[in-house]
Amino acid sequence: MRHSKGQYRIISEIILFSVGILITGYVIVNFNSLQDSTMKITFEDQMNSVADVVATAVIKVAHENNASVRLVIPDKISDSIYMIALREGAEGDGELIITKLDGTESVRKKLFNINHDNTITSNNVINNSEVVSSAQFIEIVKNEKITILRR
């Protein structure tokens, strides 16, 4: 019995060490999960902010004839390059789409009373156009149609 006393101590130290490793692993996994979800929320918020700024500029241009608005946009959102596109929406209204280049995430904003069809009474017509964020400077131009350009 006297010789087994050291074995119990070694076994208890091994168990204590294993519990410490398990707790450390649990904390690391949970931190990574929290970091991923926080980055996703931040990315969506930043995409919505850029979409709001661009949509506001499109609306300002839509109310004038032969107008243009120049914007400075971030070249990356959460270390990701993105694309800004003006498209015809499902109901015929214009739509502003901001998409990550790999296509995994996107934000869509409807542009009411700004249509793609050339037969609109308000004469706010969207030309399907897109710009990659690496341009950093974009220009929204309305001549006959509203177009988003890289500058």
Contact map, one row per residue, 1 for C-alpha under 8 A:
1111100000000000000000000000000000000000000000000000000000000000000000000000000000000000000000000000000000000000000000000000000000000000000000000000000
1111100000000000000000000000000000000000000000000000000000000000000000000000000000000000000000000000000000000000000000000000000000000000000000000000000
1111111000000000000000000000000000000000000000000000000000000000000000000000000000000000000000000000000000000000000000000000000000000000000000000000000
1111111100000000000000000000000000000000000000000000000000000000000000000000000000000000000000000000000000000000000000000000000000000000000000000000000
1111111110000000000000000000000000000000000000000000000000000000000000000000000000000000000000000000000000000000000000000000000000000000000000000000000
0011111111000000000000000000000000000000000000000000000000000000000000000000000000000000000000000000000000000000000000000000000000000000000000000000000
0011111111100000000000000000000000000000000000000000000000000000000000000000000000000000000000000000000000000000000000000000000000000000000000000000000
0001111111110000000000000000000000000000000000000000000000000000000000000000000000000000000000000000000000000000000000000000000000000000000000000000000
0000111111111000000000000000000000000000000000000000000000000000000000000000000000000000000000000000000000000000000000000000000000000000000000000000000
0000011111111100000000000000000000000000000000000000000000000000000000000000000000000000000000000000000000000000000000000000000000000000000000000000000
0000001111111110000000000000000000000000000000000000000000000000000000000000000000000000000000000000000000000000000000000000000000000000000000000000000
0000000111111111000000000000000000000000000000000000000000000000000000000000000000000000000000000000000000000000000000000000000000000000000000000000000
0000000011111111100000000000000000000000000000000000000000000000000000000000000000000000000000000000000000000000000000000000000000000000000000000000000
0000000001111111110000000000000000000000000000000000000000000000000000000000000000000000000000000000000000000000000000000000000000000000000000000000000
0000000000111111111000000000000000000000000000000000000000000000000000000000000000000000000000000000000000000000000000000000000000000000000000000000000
0000000000011111111100000000000000000000000000000000000000000000000000000000000000000000000000000000000000000000000000000000000000000000000000000000000
0000000000001111111110000000000000000000000000000000000000000000000000000000000000000000000000000000000000000000000000000000000000000000000000000000000
0000000000000111111111000000000000000000000000000000000000000000000000000000000000000000000000000000000000000000000000000000000000000000000000000000000
0000000000000011111111100000000000000000000000000000000000000000000000000000000000000000000000000000000000000000000000000000000000000000000000000000000
0000000000000001111111110000000000000000000000000000000000000000000000000000000000000000000000000000000000000000000000000000000000000000000000000000000
0000000000000000111111111000000000000000000000000000000000000000000000000000000000000000000000000000000000000000000000000000000000000000000000000000000
0000000000000000011111111100000000000000000000000000000000000000000000000000000000000000000000000000000000000000000000000000000000000000000000000000000
0000000000000000001111111110000000000000000000000000000000000000000000000000000000000000000000000000000000000000000000000000000000000000000000000000000
0000000000000000000111111111000000000000000000000000000000000000000000000000000000000000000000000000000000000000000000000000000000000000000000000000000
0000000000000000000011111111100000000000000000000000000000000000000000000000000000000000000000000000000000000000000000000000000000000000000000000000000
0000000000000000000001111111110000000000000000000000000000000000000000000000000000000000000000000000000000000000000000000000000000000000000000000000000
0000000000000000000000111111111000000000000000000000000000000000000000000000000000000000000000000000000000000000000000000000000000000000000000000000000
0000000000000000000000011111111100000000000000000000000000000000000000000000000000000000000000000000000000000000000000000000000000000000000000000000000
0000000000000000000000001111111110000000000000000000000000000000000000000000000000000000000000000000000000000000000000000000000000000000000000000000000
0000000000000000000000000111111111000000000000000000000000000000000000000000000000000000000000000000000000000000000000000000000000000000000000000000000
0000000000000000000000000011111111100000000000000000000000000000000000000000000000000000000000000000000000000000000000000000000000000000000000000000000
0000000000000000000000000001111111110000000000000000000000000000000000000000000000000000000000000000000000000000000000000000000000000000000000000000000
0000000000000000000000000000111111111000000000000000000000000000000000000000000000000000000000000000000000000000000000000000000000000000000000000000000
0000000000000000000000000000011111111100000000000000000000000000000000000000000000000000000000000000000000000000000000000000000000000000000000000000000
0000000000000000000000000000001111111110000000000000000000000000000000000000000000000000000000000000000000000000000000000000000000000000000000000000000
0000000000000000000000000000000111111111000000000000000000000000000000000000000000000000000000000000000000000000000000000000000000000000000000000000000
0000000000000000000000000000000011111111100000000000000000000000000000000000000000000000000000000000000000000000000000000000000000000000000000000000000
0000000000000000000000000000000001111111110000000000000000000000000000000000000000000000000000000000000000000000000000000000000000000000000000000000000
0000000000000000000000000000000000111111111000000000000000000000000000000000010000000000000000000000000000000000000000000000000000000000000000000000000
0000000000000000000000000000000000011111111100000000000000000000000000000000000000000000000000000000000000000000000000000000000000000000000000000000000
0000000000000000000000000000000000001111111110000000000000000000000000000000000000000000000000000000000000000000000000000000000000000000000000000000000
0000000000000000000000000000000000000111111111000000000000000000000000000000010000000000000000000000000000000000000000000000000000000000000000000000000
0000000000000000000000000000000000000011111111100000000000000000000000000000110000000000000000000000000000000000000000000000000000000000000000000000000
0000000000000000000000000000000000000001111111110000000000000000000000000000000000000000000000000000000000100000000000000000000000000000000000000000000
0000000000000000000000000000000000000000111111111000000000000000000000000000000000000000000000000000000000000000000000000000000000000000000000000000000
0000000000000000000000000000000000000000011111111100000000000000000000000000100000000000000000000000000000000000000000000000000000000000000000000000000
0000000000000000000000000000000000000000001111111110000000000000000000000000100000000000000000000100000001100000000000000000000000000000000000000000000
0000000000000000000000000000000000000000000111111111000000000000000000000000000000000000000000000000000000100000000000000000000000000000000000000000000
0000000000000000000000000000000000000000000011111111100000000000000000000000000000000000000000000000000000000000000000000000000000000000000000000000000
0000000000000000000000000000000000000000000001111111110000000000000000001000000000000000000000000000000000000000000000000000000000000000000000000000000
0000000000000000000000000000000000000000000000111111111000000000000000000000000000000000000000011100000000111000000000000000000000000000000000000000000
0000000000000000000000000000000000000000000000011111111100000000000000000000000000000000000000000000000000000000000000000000000000000000000000000000000
0000000000000000000000000000000000000000000000001111111110000000000000000000000000000000000000000000000000000000000000000000000000000000000000000000000
0000000000000000000000000000000000000000000000000111111111000000000000100000000000000000000000000000000000000000000000000000000000000000000000000000000
0000000000000000000000000000000000000000000000000011111111100000000000000000000000000000000000010000000000001010000000000000000000000000000000000000000
0000000000000000000000000000000000000000000000000001111111110000000000000000000000000000000000000000000000000000000000000000000000000000000000000000000
0000000000000000000000000000000000000000000000000000111111111000000010000000000000000000000000000000000000000000000000000000000000000000000100000000000
0000000000000000000000000000000000000000000000000000011111111100000000000000000000000000000000000000000000000000000000000000000000000000000100000100000
0000000000000000000000000000000000000000000000000000001111111110000000000000000000000000000000000000000000000010000000000000000000000000000000000000000
0000000000000000000000000000000000000000000000000000000111111111000000000000000000000000000000000000000000000000000000000000000000000000000000000000000
0000000000000000000000000000000000000000000000000000000011111111101110000000000000000000000000000000000000000000000000000000000000000000000111000100000
0000000000000000000000000000000000000000000000000000000001111111100000000000000000000000000000000000000000000000010000000001000000000000000001000100000
0000000000000000000000000000000000000000000000000000000000111111100000000000000000000000000000000000000000000000000000000001000000000000000000000000000
0000000000000000000000000000000000000000000000000000000000011111111000000000000000000000000000000000000000000000000000000000000000000000000001000000000
0000000000000000000000000000000000000000000000000000000000001111111000000000000000000000000000000000000000000000000000000000000000000000000001100000000
0000000000000000000000000000000000000000000000000000000000000001111100000000000000000000000000000000000000000000000000000000000000000000000011110000000
0000000000000000000000000000000000000000000000000000000000001001111110000000000000000000000000000000000000000000000000000000000000000000000011100000000
0000000000000000000000000000000000000000000000000000000000001000011111000000000000000000000000000000000000000000000000000000000000000000001111000000000
0000000000000000000000000000000000000000000000000000000010001000001111100000000000000000000000000000000000000000000000000000000000000000001110000000000
0000000000000000000000000000000000000000000000000000000000000000000111110000000000000000000000000000000000000000000000000000000000000000111100000000000
0000000000000000000000000000000000000000000000000000010000000000000011111000000000000000000000000000000000000000000000000000000000000000111000000000000
0000000000000000000000000000000000000000000000000000000000000000000001111100000000000000000000000000000000000000000000000000000000000001110000000000000
0000000000000000000000000000000000000000000000000100000000000000000000111110000000000000000000000000000000000000000000000000000000001001110000000000000
0000000000000000000000000000000000000000000000000000000000000000000000011111100000000000000000000000000000000000000000000000000000001101000000000000000
0000000000000000000000000000000000000000000000000000000000000000000000001111100011000000000000000000000000000000000000000000000000001111000000000000000
0000000000000000000000000000000000000000000000000000000000000000000000000111111111000000000000000000000000000000000000000000000000001100000000000000000
0000000000000000000000000000000000000000001001100000000000000000000000000111111111000000000000000000000000000000000000000000000000000000000000000000000
0000000000000000000000000000000000000010011000000000000000000000000000000001111100000000000000000000000000000000000000000000000000000000000000000000000
0000000000000000000000000000000000000000000000000000000000000000000000000001111110000000000000000000000000000000000000000000000000000000000000000000000
0000000000000000000000000000000000000000000000000000000000000000000000000001111111000000000000000001100000000000000000000000000000000000000000000000000
0000000000000000000000000000000000000000000000000000000000000000000000000011101111100000000000000001100000000000000000000000000000011100000000000000000
0000000000000000000000000000000000000000000000000000000000000000000000000011100111110000000000000111100000000000000000000000000000011100000000000000000
0000000000000000000000000000000000000000000000000000000000000000000000000000000011111000000000001111100000000000000000000000000001111000000000000000000
0000000000000000000000000000000000000000000000000000000000000000000000000000000001111100000000011110000000000000000000000000000001111000000000000000000
0000000000000000000000000000000000000000000000000000000000000000000000000000000000111110000000011100000000000000000000000000000111100000000000000001000
0000000000000000000000000000000000000000000000000000000000000000000000000000000000011111000001111000000000000000000000000000011111000000000000000011000
0000000000000000000000000000000000000000000000000000000000000000000000000000000000001111100001111000000000000000000100000000011110000000000000000000000
0000000000000000000000000000000000000000000000000000000000000000000000000000000000000111110111100000000000000000001100000000010100000000000000000000000
0000000000000000000000000000000000000000000000000000000000000000000000000000000000000011111111100000000000000100000000000000000000000000000000000000000
0000000000000000000000000000000000000000000000000000000000000000000000000000000000000001111110000000000000000000000000000000000000000000000000000000000
0000000000000000000000000000000000000000000000000000000000000000000000000000000000000000111110000000000000000000000000000000000000000000000000000000000
0000000000000000000000000000000000000000000000000000000000000000000000000000000000000001111111000000000000000000001110000000000000000000000000000000000
0000000000000000000000000000000000000000000000000000000000000000000000000000000000000001111111100000000000000111111100000000000000000000000000000000000
0000000000000000000000000000000000000000000000000000000000000000000000000000000000000111100111110000000000000111111100000000010000000000000000000000000
0000000000000000000000000000000000000000000000000000000000000000000000000000000000000111100011111000000000011110000000000000000000000000000000000000000
0000000000000000000000000000000000000000000000000010001000000000000000000000000000011110000001111100000000011110000000000000000000000000000000000000000
0000000000000000000000000000000000000000000000000010000000000000000000000000000000111110000000111110000001111000000000000000000000000000000000000000000
0000000000000000000000000000000000000000000000100010000000000000000000000000000001111000000000011111000001110000000000000000000000000000000000000000000
0000000000000000000000000000000000000000000000000000000000000000000000000000000001110000000000001111101111100000000000000000000000000000000000000000000
0000000000000000000000000000000000000000000000000000000000000000000000000000000111100000000000000111111111000000000000000000000000000000000000000000000
0000000000000000000000000000000000000000000000000000000000000000000000000000000111100000000000000011111100000000000000000000000000000000000000000000000
0000000000000000000000000000000000000000000000000000000000000000000000000000000000000000000000000001111100000000000000000000000000000000000000000000000
0000000000000000000000000000000000000000000000000000000000000000000000000000000000000000000000000011111111000000000000000000000000000000000000000000000
0000000000000000000000000000000000000000000000000000000000000000000000000000000000000000000000000011111111000000000000000000000000000000000000000000000
0000000000000000000000000000000000000000000000000000000000000000000000000000000000000000000000000011001111100000000000000000000000000000000000000000000
0000000000000000000000000000000000000000000000100000000000000000000000000000000000000000000000001111001111110000000000000000000000000000000000000000000
0000000000000000000000000000000000000000000100110010000000000000000000000000000000000000000000001110000011111000000000000000000000000000000000000000000
0000000000000000000000000000000000000000000000000010000000000000000000000000000000000000000000111100000001111100000000000000000000000000000000000000000
0000000000000000000000000000000000000000000000000010001000000000000000000000000000000000000000111000000000111110000000000000000000000000000000000000000
0000000000000000000000000000000000000000000000000000000000000000000000000000000000000000100011110000000000011111000000000000000000000000000000000000000
0000000000000000000000000000000000000000000000000000001000100000000000000000000000000000000011110000000000001111111000000000000000000000000000000000000
0000000000000000000000000000000000000000000000000000000000000000000000000000000000000000000011000000000000000111111000000000000000000000000000000000000
0000000000000000000000000000000000000000000000000000000000000000000000000000000000000000000011000000000000000011111000000101000000000000000000000000000
0000000000000000000000000000000000000000000000000000000000000100000000000000000000000000000011000000000000000011111100000101110000000000000000000000000
0000000000000000000000000000000000000000000000000000000000000000000000000000000000000001000111000000000000000011111111010001110000000000000000000000000
0000000000000000000000000000000000000000000000000000000000000000000000000000000000000011000111000000000000000000011111000001111100000000000000000000000
0000000000000000000000000000000000000000000000000000000000000000000000000000000000000000000100000000000000000000001111110000110000000000000000000000000
0000000000000000000000000000000000000000000000000000000000000000000000000000000000000000000000000000000000000000001111110010100000000000000000000000000
0000000000000000000000000000000000000000000000000000000000000000000000000000000000000000000000000000000000000000000011111010000000000000000000000000000
0000000000000000000000000000000000000000000000000000000000000000000000000000000000000000000000000000000000000000001011111111100000000000000000000000000
0000000000000000000000000000000000000000000000000000000000000000000000000000000000000000000000000000000000000000000000111110000000000000000000000000000
0000000000000000000000000000000000000000000000000000000000000000000000000000000000000000000000000000000000000000110000011111000000000000000000000000000
0000000000000000000000000000000000000000000000000000000000000000000000000000000000000000000000000000000000000000000001111111100000000000000000000000000
0000000000000000000000000000000000000000000000000000000000000110000000000000000000000000000000000000000000000000111100010111110000000000000000001100000
0000000000000000000000000000000000000000000000000000000000000000000000000000000000000000000000000000000000000000011111010011111000000000000000011100000
0000000000000000000000000000000000000000000000000000000000000000000000000000000000000111000001000000000000000000011110000001111100000000000000001110000
0000000000000000000000000000000000000000000000000000000000000000000000000000000000000110000000000000000000000000000100000000111110000000000000001110000
0000000000000000000000000000000000000000000000000000000000000000000000000000000000001111000000000000000000000000000100000000011111000000000000000010000
0000000000000000000000000000000000000000000000000000000000000000000000000000000000001110000000000000000000000000000000000000001111100000000000000011100
0000000000000000000000000000000000000000000000000000000000000000000000000000000000111100000000000000000000000000000000000000000111110000000000000001100
0000000000000000000000000000000000000000000000000000000000000000000000000000000000111000000000000000000000000000000000000000000011111010010000000001110
0000000000000000000000000000000000000000000000000000000000000000000000000000000011110000000000000000000000000000000000000000000001111110000000000000010
0000000000000000000000000000000000000000000000000000000000000000000000001111000011110000000000000000000000000000000000000000000000111111000000000000000
0000000000000000000000000000000000000000000000000000000000000000000000000111000011000000000000000000000000000000000000000000000000011111000000000000000
0000000000000000000000000000000000000000000000000000000000000000000000000010000000000000000000000000000000000000000000000000000000111111110000000000011
0000000000000000000000000000000000000000000000000000000000000000000000011110000000000000000000000000000000000000000000000000000000001111110000000000001
0000000000000000000000000000000000000000000000000000000000000000000001111000000000000000000000000000000000000000000000000000000000000011111000000000011
0000000000000000000000000000000000000000000000000000000000000000000001111000000000000000000000000000000000000000000000000000000000100011111100000001111
0000000000000000000000000000000000000000000000000000000000000000000111100000000000000000000000000000000000000000000000000000000000000000111110000001111
0000000000000000000000000000000000000000000000000000000011001000000111000000000000000000000000000000000000000000000000000000000000000000011111000111100
0000000000000000000000000000000000000000000000000000000000001000011110000000000000000000000000000000000000000000000000000000000000000000001111101111100
0000000000000000000000000000000000000000000000000000000000001101111100000000000000000000000000000000000000000000000000000000000000000000000111111110000
0000000000000000000000000000000000000000000000000000000000000000111000000000000000000000000000000000000000000000000000000000000000000000000011111100000
0000000000000000000000000000000000000000000000000000000000000000010000000000000000000000000000000000000000000000000000000000100000000000000001111100000
0000000000000000000000000000000000000000000000000000000000000000000000000000000000000000000000000000000000000000000000000001111000000000000011111110000
0000000000000000000000000000000000000000000000000000000001001100000000000000000000000000000000000000000000000000000000000001111000000000000111111111000
0000000000000000000000000000000000000000000000000000000000000000000000000000000000000100000000000000000000000000000000000000011110000000000111001111100
0000000000000000000000000000000000000000000000000000000000000000000000000000000000001100000000000000000000000000000000000000000011100000011110000111110
0000000000000000000000000000000000000000000000000000000000000000000000000000000000000000000000000000000000000000000000000000000011100000011110000011111
0000000000000000000000000000000000000000000000000000000000000000000000000000000000000000000000000000000000000000000000000000000000110010111000000001111
0000000000000000000000000000000000000000000000000000000000000000000000000000000000000000000000000000000000000000000000000000000000000011111000000000111
